[in-house]
Amino acid sequence: MDKIAPETTEYKHLIYEVDTEQVCWLTLNRPDTINAMNERLLAELRAGLLRADHDNNVNVIVIRGAGRGFCAGHDLEEDTSEDRSSIYEYRLKYIRQFEEFTTPWVISKPVIASVHKYAIGKGFELSLFCDESIVTSDTRMGYGQVRYGIASHCMFMPWLVNMKVAKDLLLTGREVSGSEAKELGLATEVVAPEELHEATCRKATLMARMPREIQRMHKMYLNRVYEMQGLKSATDYYLELVAILGVQPVPEYLEFTKMTIEKGLKAALNNIQARYEGLG
């Protein structure tokens, strides 16, 4: 994996822009894959977030996706080439990725997810770790990858919804619309697709004009409330379970990986999805 310095201005899969309202726009830029998260994009996103957090000309950060959707989740094709020979090395990799992925949560400045069409798997989790999420009504959100035998990564979702909802989403792998996500507490605001940019600009500008230090203090305080309730202990425990599953995959995931290698990702997805057709 390429190491990305936070201060770099050269990105392969990320666009970094700051507007006149002191809003930093970070655009996930792998449109051919619906911005699927590979290791390079994950590293660049962390670098961009840290850069913006240290930039005195930035008050608020927006994460959005180029092309057809916000983020389709983990790069499943890259996944087929992962080295799973050592549970210890795999565990350390997941811990590092967790630290990278939760950057929106830990930096001092507020982060808005501007979500359209798709926020699946890691894309879903990325939106959850942002301080606010503005989603379009036609967005599909959830942990669809569990139907392929792939675990989640950060498991922040149970801290945002009640237990019945958390179990429903995880034990069925069903996806929710942007409108349902708002009702469940998984999104801050839901808008028509054509209104997303305007709504995001309005919210970002409002937040950018707030007193910066007051805003930072309250973000830190609210995050600490969750941590005192056990968020860090719970996510750490989940990481240990994920590391085990990564080295000892379930049979469905082995079948999915084998078909991805032999027939391509689209064929593998169609094969798995067929077993759930008509069930929701």
Disulfide bonds with the S-S distance in Angstrom:
none
